[in-house]
Amino acid sequence: MVFNSLTFAVFFACVLVLHRLPFSWTAKKINLLIASYLFYAAWNPPFVILLWVSTVVDWWAAKALVRAQRPVERRAWMLLSLFANLGMLGFFKYGQFLLDNFSALMSMLGVAYQPAHYSIVLPVGISFYTFATMSYTLDVYLRRAVPARHFLDYALFVTFFPHLVAGPIMRPTELVPQFAEPRSVSKQQLCFGLALMTLGLFQKVVLADGFLAGIAERVYDRDVIPGALDAWAATLAFGGQIFCDFAGYSTTAIGAAMCLGFAMPDNFRFPYAAVGFSDFWRRWHITLSSWLRDYLYIPLGGNRHGEARTYFALLATMLLGGLWHGASWTFVAWGGLHGIYLAAERRLRTHFAGYRPGPAALLGLGLLTYFLIQLTWVFFRAKTFTKAGVVLRGLFGLNAPSAPIVPGIELLLVVAIISGLVGAHWLMRTRTLESVLARAPAALLAGVWAALAFAIIIEQGAGNAFIYFQF
Amino acid sequence: MPSSISSSEITTTRPGFVRLTASDRPGVAQPVPVRDIPAQPWPRILAAALSLVLVAMGAWEWRTRALGLQPGDLDDGPSFWAEQRRRLDRGDVKIAILGDSRILYDTDLDRFESLTGVRPVQLAIAGSNALPFLEDLASAVRFNGLAIVGITDRSYFREGAGLGGPALERYRFESPAVRTSFLLHRGLSRALAFLDDNYRLNRLVRHLDEGWRTGAQFPVPERLWKLGTVMDERQTFIWARLENDPRVRAHQRSTWGRVVPPVSAAKILNTVERTRVAVAKIRARGGEVVFVRPPSALELRVYEEETVPRTRGWDRLLESADVRGVHFADDPAMQGLVLPEYSHLSRACATVFTDAYVRAVAKLTPWLTLSPRAPPLLSPADCTAAGTGLKPPLRHGGS
């Protein structure tokens, strides 16, 4: 189920009530585990089996890893876990993509090969929970963590519904210890958790779905050739939409976990105020970028084996990171573009090692970063390279004069929402939300909270899935 | 008073950052996260916010009722349609209505039932092409009754399923979560008037734009204001305010697309052939199909004729697909009905039209018989005189 649905509202109310009843800690954890399976099954019940497979394989692999004496044996168990998880991911997410590309390759070689088209349904959130379970086995293999003592704690780490289908991608060391000891929830935690959920849902329901999604669709989902104004309006709108959608999900998830007494890490830190691309990736989808860094970039050599190897590791990580987002070459291009940005930045930083930008230069570099990031969203949003090319040409005013597409009020909405969003990110650049809220007058907080909740209620929403569910 | 809900403490910081994240700790086990709770009286803030929300909701409910919205007006949508469609899978449905908004808005299910003793399942859907739905019905092995297909030529002879496409997908797969949300929303809609898809915040904001940017218009479905009132079993009538408020009526009239390029001969041929195949499938199971063309005002009809002339569309469809049909222009009992916004009948005239077309269909096929207790025949005067004050300057176009 999605957070922005009436089903979730009822579900979460029931979970909260159950969690506050005077059950034993074990009983509470069992309740949470059952609730999490219900949360997942509410989408498509049979896919719970995949969740179980992923859970059980890594539980036993990690146990066997610890018992194993020889390095080769340890490596074998680690590889078993990787094959099981990546095999599942590969089949469900990339099976058709691989077949189609194989067929295209054969065709280029003059071999007529037409594979059957399989209607493979992508299990929701599979990319997220496979990464979470893999991090468990990998942390044990890398001796960064010890296996969970109780299967219940481990199963709950994999399945805990706030992070299950769209992250933040949790590491075992972040969550398993929280299940090991009884935790109580104070009224402060409960109320502030609800405030965070309201903020997250406002971003998702009102800003992303209500106002911004439709503007991007006008250009990206229709057979139109946009001029510069329309191309920019749609692309900026999508840049805002994907932030509000995903950061909204993460904020709601963090709030939901807090209401139950658990802490989840930040996943976004005002990324549109980033100066440079390495800074951007320390602010955008932090739990994914750090996962890729720890389990892909560093094992590929990181920056420990010379410049050439570093650039290779960087590009490979970003290309695979792009592919993680979807089985399409446009996502690979998106990742590749980010890889090139990061490599170029690394080069420039080496060249201008002593340079420290002043306030104006910082702002200029920040805006340049923002501009270049928006260009990458074109590949992320367009379904084909042809469409991406059309929009890119539009962004640079290279399309022939064409009919206006985006209505006037939507241009105003883009200007208002995106300038508000980017401005807020710059104001919050070196702060946390909590530090600002701590200084605000209580009456103002109540008024803003009520306004956000009221906007959610009258926007109503249609229970649209979060963009990242498909990844 | 910053407090942690975590048992571990992180003391190191990155300059300018209050809280570290995994991005600051490469290649190590990530510790249990720490989340600060701002030192504020959160329970009191929550109570105040809740009070404000309740007051605002009350005011909004009052305002939307003043605008003509009513509790019990259920939003139509894919789940509602899918729910009705599943009734066919039980195998005991005798009559199903397919089509677009015209047959949807212009059919009074109560009148239909009182005339025939059978209550049809309403499967027409606004903004849709009936053909993919007819094909779906043809593949529904448990349906062997009468399908009444409402036709709007422009919709029927176009590509794709139109706005109703998601409904078919929802019928084929509806997750438990979506189904539950639909049921909860329907329950709330019976009590709250403001729960109306047409009065969502973003739609209200977008409706402020009255052509601000020359040449950049919203598509017709987005330009439309609220058009109908939906009740149980998807019984849908035109919204009362369209009959009573000249401003709203004028807006809707101005919204309908006028000039649409003529449909190609190839498209017509393809549509007719697909129809023939679907009808043959239904007949092979013992069922039957009848077409109905509900009225539209002359102001629209002239443009509709330019897109698909009756001789190339309707007439050819009946002939080539070997089906029978009722065209409003051929029946005196369907003349002079009130179409407030040119495309759909007034509430009262929907009953009169239903009365007329049910009687006409009953003459065409033994599948529909009038009940011995059927109420007396209605005439256009029953809705044009007693109805809305809208007299028939809103003419129908004859063929």
HADDOCK unambig.tbl for C-alpha pairs under 7 A between the chains (distance, minus, plus):
assign (segid A and resid 1 and name CA) (segid B and resid 177 and name CA) 5.36 0.50 0.50
assign (segid A and resid 5 and name CA) (segid B and resid 181 and name CA) 6.34 0.50 0.50
assign (segid A and resid 6 and name CA) (segid B and resid 181 and name CA) 5.12 0.50 0.50
assign (segid A and resid 6 and name CA) (segid B and resid 184 and name CA) 6.64 0.50 0.50
assign (segid A and resid 7 and name CA) (segid B and resid 177 and name CA) 6.10 0.50 0.50
assign (segid A and resid 7 and name CA) (segid B and resid 180 and name CA) 5.90 0.50 0.50
assign (segid A and resid 7 and name CA) (segid B and resid 181 and name CA) 4.91 0.50 0.50
assign (segid A and resid 42 and name CA) (segid B and resid 175 and name CA) 6.34 0.50 0.50
assign (segid A and resid 42 and name CA) (segid B and resid 176 and name CA) 5.02 0.50 0.50
assign (segid A and resid 42 and name CA) (segid B and resid 177 and name CA) 4.89 0.50 0.50
assign (segid A and resid 43 and name CA) (segid B and resid 175 and name CA) 5.15 0.50 0.50
assign (segid A and resid 43 and name CA) (segid B and resid 176 and name CA) 6.33 0.50 0.50
assign (segid A and resid 43 and name CA) (segid B and resid 177 and name CA) 6.06 0.50 0.50
assign (segid A and resid 44 and name CA) (segid B and resid 175 and name CA) 5.98 0.50 0.50
assign (segid A and resid 144 and name CA) (segid B and resid 28 and name CA) 6.62 0.50 0.50
assign (segid A and resid 144 and name CA) (segid B and resid 29 and name CA) 5.30 0.50 0.50
assign (segid A and resid 145 and name CA) (segid B and resid 29 and name CA) 6.72 0.50 0.50
assign (segid A and resid 171 and name CA) (segid B and resid 30 and name CA) 6.80 0.50 0.50
assign (segid A and resid 173 and name CA) (segid B and resid 29 and name CA) 6.40 0.50 0.50
assign (segid A and resid 173 and name CA) (segid B and resid 30 and name CA) 5.90 0.50 0.50
assign (segid A and resid 173 and name CA) (segid B and resid 31 and name CA) 5.89 0.50 0.50
assign (segid A and resid 173 and name CA) (segid B and resid 32 and name CA) 6.46 0.50 0.50
assign (segid A and resid 174 and name CA) (segid B and resid 30 and name CA) 5.98 0.50 0.50
assign (segid A and resid 174 and name CA) (segid B and resid 31 and name CA) 5.22 0.50 0.50
assign (segid A and resid 174 and name CA) (segid B and resid 32 and name CA) 4.02 0.50 0.50
assign (segid A and resid 174 and name CA) (segid B and resid 33 and name CA) 6.24 0.50 0.50
assign (segid A and resid 175 and name CA) (segid B and resid 32 and name CA) 6.43 0.50 0.50
assign (segid A and resid 187 and name CA) (segid B and resid 43 and name CA) 6.67 0.50 0.50
assign (segid A and resid 188 and name CA) (segid B and resid 42 and name CA) 5.74 0.50 0.50
assign (segid A and resid 188 and name CA) (segid B and resid 43 and name CA) 6.62 0.50 0.50
assign (segid A and resid 189 and name CA) (segid B and resid 37 and name CA) 6.97 0.50 0.50
assign (segid A and resid 191 and name CA) (segid B and resid 42 and name CA) 5.69 0.50 0.50
assign (segid A and resid 191 and name CA) (segid B and resid 43 and name CA) 5.92 0.50 0.50
assign (segid A and resid 191 and name CA) (segid B and resid 46 and name CA) 6.55 0.50 0.50
assign (segid A and resid 192 and name CA) (segid B and resid 37 and name CA) 6.97 0.50 0.50
assign (segid A and resid 192 and name CA) (segid B and resid 42 and name CA) 6.33 0.50 0.50
assign (segid A and resid 210 and name CA) (segid B and resid 202 and name CA) 5.49 0.50 0.50
assign (segid A and resid 211 and name CA) (segid B and resid 202 and name CA) 5.96 0.50 0.50
assign (segid A and resid 261 and name CA) (segid B and resid 5 and name CA) 6.95 0.50 0.50
assign (segid A and resid 263 and name CA) (segid B and resid 5 and name CA) 6.54 0.50 0.50
assign (segid A and resid 263 and name CA) (segid B and resid 6 and name CA) 6.40 0.50 0.50
assign (segid A and resid 263 and name CA) (segid B and resid 33 and name CA) 5.79 0.50 0.50
assign (segid A and resid 263 and name CA) (segid B and resid 34 and name CA) 6.38 0.50 0.50
assign (segid A and resid 263 and name CA) (segid B and resid 35 and name CA) 6.18 0.50 0.50
assign (segid A and resid 264 and name CA) (segid B and resid 33 and name CA) 5.90 0.50 0.50
assign (segid A and resid 265 and name CA) (segid B and resid 21 and name CA) 6.90 0.50 0.50
assign (segid A and resid 265 and name CA) (segid B and resid 33 and name CA) 5.37 0.50 0.50
assign (segid A and resid 266 and name CA) (segid B and resid 21 and name CA) 6.62 0.50 0.50
assign (segid A and resid 282 and name CA) (segid B and resid 23 and name CA) 5.39 0.50 0.50
assign (segid A and resid 286 and name CA) (segid B and resid 22 and name CA) 6.95 0.50 0.50
assign (segid A and resid 286 and name CA) (segid B and resid 23 and name CA) 6.25 0.50 0.50
assign (segid A and resid 287 and name CA) (segid B and resid 22 and name CA) 6.72 0.50 0.50
assign (segid A and resid 290 and name CA) (segid B and resid 22 and name CA) 5.98 0.50 0.50
assign (segid A and resid 290 and name CA) (segid B and resid 23 and name CA) 5.37 0.50 0.50
assign (segid A and resid 294 and name CA) (segid B and resid 26 and name CA) 6.29 0.50 0.50
assign (segid A and resid 294 and name CA) (segid B and resid 27 and name CA) 5.05 0.50 0.50
assign (segid A and resid 403 and name CA) (segid B and resid 215 and name CA) 6.57 0.50 0.50
assign (segid A and resid 404 and name CA) (segid B and resid 215 and name CA) 5.69 0.50 0.50
assign (segid A and resid 404 and name CA) (segid B and resid 216 and name CA) 4.95 0.50 0.50
assign (segid A and resid 405 and name CA) (segid B and resid 216 and name CA) 4.93 0.50 0.50
assign (segid A and resid 406 and name CA) (segid B and resid 216 and name CA) 5.81 0.50 0.50
assign (segid A and resid 407 and name CA) (segid B and resid 213 and name CA) 5.84 0.50 0.50
assign (segid A and resid 407 and name CA) (segid B and resid 216 and name CA) 4.83 0.50 0.50
assign (segid A and resid 407 and name CA) (segid B and resid 217 and name CA) 5.75 0.50 0.50
assign (segid A and resid 407 and name CA) (segid B and resid 218 and name CA) 6.63 0.50 0.50
assign (segid A and resid 408 and name CA) (segid B and resid 209 and name CA) 6.89 0.50 0.50
assign (segid A and resid 408 and name CA) (segid B and resid 212 and name CA) 5.25 0.50 0.50
assign (segid A and resid 408 and name CA) (segid B and resid 213 and name CA) 4.80 0.50 0.50
assign (segid A and resid 409 and name CA) (segid B and resid 206 and name CA) 6.43 0.50 0.50
assign (segid A and resid 409 and name CA) (segid B and resid 209 and name CA) 5.69 0.50 0.50
assign (segid A and resid 430 and name CA) (segid B and resid 16 and name CA) 4.93 0.50 0.50
assign (segid A and resid 430 and name CA) (segid B and resid 17 and name CA) 5.39 0.50 0.50
assign (segid A and resid 431 and name CA) (segid B and resid 17 and name CA) 6.27 0.50 0.50
assign (segid A and resid 431 and name CA) (segid B and resid 18 and name CA) 6.40 0.50 0.50
assign (segid A and resid 432 and name CA) (segid B and resid 18 and name CA) 6.44 0.50 0.50
assign (segid A and resid 434 and name CA) (segid B and resid 36 and name CA) 6.55 0.50 0.50
assign (segid A and resid 434 and name CA) (segid B and resid 37 and name CA) 6.58 0.50 0.50
assign (segid A and resid 434 and name CA) (segid B and resid 38 and name CA) 5.32 0.50 0.50
assign (segid A and resid 435 and name CA) (segid B and resid 38 and name CA) 6.66 0.50 0.50
assign (segid A and resid 437 and name CA) (segid B and resid 38 and name CA) 6.16 0.50 0.50
assign (segid A and resid 438 and name CA) (segid B and resid 38 and name CA) 4.50 0.50 0.50
assign (segid A and resid 438 and name CA) (segid B and resid 39 and name CA) 5.40 0.50 0.50
assign (segid A and resid 438 and name CA) (segid B and resid 40 and name CA) 6.35 0.50 0.50
assign (segid A and resid 442 and name CA) (segid B and resid 40 and name CA) 6.77 0.50 0.50
assign (segid A and resid 442 and name CA) (segid B and resid 45 and name CA) 6.47 0.50 0.50
assign (segid A and resid 445 and name CA) (segid B and resid 45 and name CA) 6.99 0.50 0.50
assign (segid A and resid 446 and name CA) (segid B and resid 45 and name CA) 5.05 0.50 0.50
assign (segid A and resid 446 and name CA) (segid B and resid 46 and name CA) 6.71 0.50 0.50
assign (segid A and resid 446 and name CA) (segid B and resid 48 and name CA) 5.91 0.50 0.50
assign (segid A and resid 446 and name CA) (segid B and resid 49 and name CA) 4.71 0.50 0.50
assign (segid A and resid 447 and name CA) (segid B and resid 49 and name CA) 6.24 0.50 0.50
assign (segid A and resid 449 and name CA) (segid B and resid 49 and name CA) 6.00 0.50 0.50
assign (segid A and resid 450 and name CA) (segid B and resid 49 and name CA) 4.61 0.50 0.50
assign (segid A and resid 450 and name CA) (segid B and resid 50 and name CA) 6.64 0.50 0.50
assign (segid A and resid 450 and name CA) (segid B and resid 52 and name CA) 5.97 0.50 0.50
assign (segid A and resid 450 and name CA) (segid B and resid 53 and name CA) 5.34 0.50 0.50
assign (segid A and resid 453 and name CA) (segid B and resid 53 and name CA) 6.99 0.50 0.50
assign (segid A and resid 454 and name CA) (segid B and resid 53 and name CA) 5.81 0.50 0.50
assign (segid A and resid 458 and name CA) (segid B and resid 200 and name CA) 5.77 0.50 0.50
assign (segid A and resid 458 and name CA) (segid B and resid 201 and name CA) 5.77 0.50 0.50
assign (segid A and resid 459 and name CA) (segid B and resid 200 and name CA) 4.63 0.50 0.50
assign (segid A and resid 459 and name CA) (segid B and resid 201 and name CA) 4.64 0.50 0.50
assign (segid A and resid 459 and name CA) (segid B and resid 202 and name CA) 6.64 0.50 0.50
assign (segid A and resid 460 and name CA) (segid B and resid 200 and name CA) 6.35 0.50 0.50
